[in-house]
Amino acid sequence: MQIPFIGRFLSKNDDDNPKLGSQKNINHNAKAIVRHLGGFAHENHLITVQTCYADGSVNKKAGIAHSGIITLDEKKRTIAFDQFSPNMHEENLKHGDLLHFSLTHEGTYCQFTCEYQKTVNTKSGYAHIVKFPPGVENTQLRDAFRVRISSATPIKISLLHAINPVISGTIVDLSSKGVRMKLAGLIEPRPKRGEEYISCQLVLTDGYSMHSGARLMHWIYDTKDKCTYLGIKFSDMDGANERVLNRYITQLQRKEKHGVKI
């Protein structure tokens, strides 16, 4: 059965470097791992890739690449990842090498280690096949406060891409690190996880227009409401915009605590 789209655990995170490795946070149940990683595949989630030493520890000198899950084969107990970007690891991969995968999703840091099997050609390029991980660790982080934005008081957002048309929509929820946005229909051309946007513009409800760079961390098309949802991470935001955004989020947080509809 194939589901399209998702050793040793160390102290590592994309942003906050939390202390990890507690056995209580590691799930070894195969069915649960299929559901969990299948969710990342379904959401086209960007995943960080690092090579490991023979003992399972992460080789931090080798650098960081990114990928995403293409397919997950429960019967063969294998996962197919798409091409690494940058492709710093790919030329030297050998059967049996260990690869460390990690991501942060909705305030939870997830990491797992897989054994590399082979690389195969596909219609869209090539894919790296790895064995199922022996376990998946999930650790709750002290995530940046995230506030939901009501459609009654929408915050508009636009993403400017170097090649593709501008993407415009409204914000579903907002934090100091990024947003989840919504727009009607399915985006064409379809977005690619990890895409960089030259500019991300938000028009706050007080009229302030702020800018930053942005990166697409995950996306999904909801067939029920026929809308596309994008998870965006801010980048290269200057200090002035950071202060404005933090003050704005604090105000929304206070209103939320007092039962004021946002």
Secondary structure, 3 states (H helix, E strand, C coil): CEEECCCCCCCCCCCCCCCCCCHHHEECCHHHHHHHHHHHHHCCCCEEEEEECCCCCECHHHCCEEECEEEEECCCCEEEEECCECCCCHHHCCCCCEEEEEEEECCEEEEEEEEEEEEEEECCEEEEEEECCCCEEEEECCCCCCEECCCCCCCEEEEECCCCCCEEEEEEEECCCEEEEEEECCCCCCCCCCCEEEEEEEECCCCCEEEEEEEEEEEEEECCCCEEEEEEEEECCCHHHHHHHHHHHHHHHHHHHCCCCC
